[in-house]
Every structure is written in structure tokens, then in C-alpha cells.
Amino acid sequence: DQQVKQNSPSLSVQEGRISILNCDYTNSMFDYFLWYKKYPAEGPTFLISISSIKDKNEDGRFTVFLNKSAKHLSLHIVPSQPGDSAVYFCAASVSPGTYKYIFGTGTRLKVLA
Amino acid sequence: GAGVSQSPRYKVAKRGQDVALRCDPISGHVSLFWYQQALGQGPEFLTYFQNEAQLDKSGLPSDRFFAERPEGSVSTLKIQRTQQEDSAVYLCASSQEHEQYFGPGTRLTVT
């Protein structure tokens, strides 16, 4: 039973346009969410987080939106750059107050020059 | 400062051998996590330490897997009598609060 789902295995976007990566979850007890970027042969790199008390968090070109009623979050990258080409993972914390995370299966983003 | 480091980066083990994977967390990070990542999948939680205390080991797949962090810093993940299904990338992460910082991983191949 996959509690955190990234239903799009891959996404291609033109350089300069917006990339939107989606993530759905099933457990309404999840209270903190993280996004990571991963290049081949490297560990995941932390990008941005959001708490369930917020519906938006922004950091430079990266914005995460949280829709609690739909149990959905999305990562927006604008403008997209070729260096953003990587696999993106979302992760959700299992229950309030713990730091144990469940990860999605990832979306491979390719930004075309 | 230095990030999370893991060694070795690559390990080939014959089926039945024991292996030990090391993780050096970011200095001062209280929490340490081990994950297993199979090809095409996201990281899967194995175990979690807060300082030297192992607070959650619910993700360890069998009693052949054992992790320790005796002084609350460096951690070792040991796999006894390796099997082919243990082949994966083993990731270590450390954190102060929610945001976890990952090492480069150890790719284990069991032949």
C-alpha cells in the first residue's frame, strides 16, 4: 500500500517554462512534507519543506503548495533550467511530532534546452 | 561544513558474506536514519536513531539487518549472510529537525 504516490514517472519541460511535479498521499495524519532532488550516483538533496499548517512555501524558484482536503501537494519550479533535470521525490512524515518519512517513487524531470 | 559521508561507496559481496556499511553524519545532528533504495523506487525507511538510542527499527527487513550508533555519532549498518535481494543502494541521512540531509549512499551488489 503506497501511502505517498507520485503518479507521473517522468516529465519533460522546455527551459524557461514552469515545471509542476505532483504528489498525493493517503494518510490524513501526515503533518510535514519534504521535496528532494536526486542526481544519478548521488544522495537526495533537500529542496523545500512545508508544514500542514501552511498551504504554500516559497524559496527562490521553488514553491510548494499543499492542499490538505485533497491530500495533494505540488512542487513548482519556475523558470525551469537544464540543471533542474533530475529525479524528484516527495516525502511525508508518518505522524505528528516524528521525523520518520515515507517517500514517493519519484518523478524524473527533463528540462529541454 | 562537511555533509553526510558514507563508506564504502560501492560494495560487492558474495551471497552469504557479512557486510558493514558506515555513515558519518553532519556534526551535531541528533537524528540519524538509514534507508534502502531499490532501482526505480524511492528510499524506504529502515531504522532511526536519536543520539545513541535506536527509536525505530520497524523497517529492517529481517533479523539479518542490524544497526548501531554507540556514541551518538557514526553509525554502522550490518547485514549478515547477504542475499541477492539485499542488493540496493543504502542511504544514510541526518537531521536536527525535519529536514534530512543525505549521504551519497553505498551501492551493495550481492552476487
Interface residues (C-beta under 8 A of the other chain):
Chain A: V4 Q6 Y32 L34 Y36 A41 E42 G43 P44 T45 F46 S49 F89 A91 S93 Y99 K100 Y101 I102 F103 G104 T105 G106
Chain B: V4 Q6 S31 F33 Y35 G40 Q41 G42 P43 E44 F45 Y48 D56 L91 A93 S95 E97 H98 E99 Q100 Y101 F102 G103 P104 G105
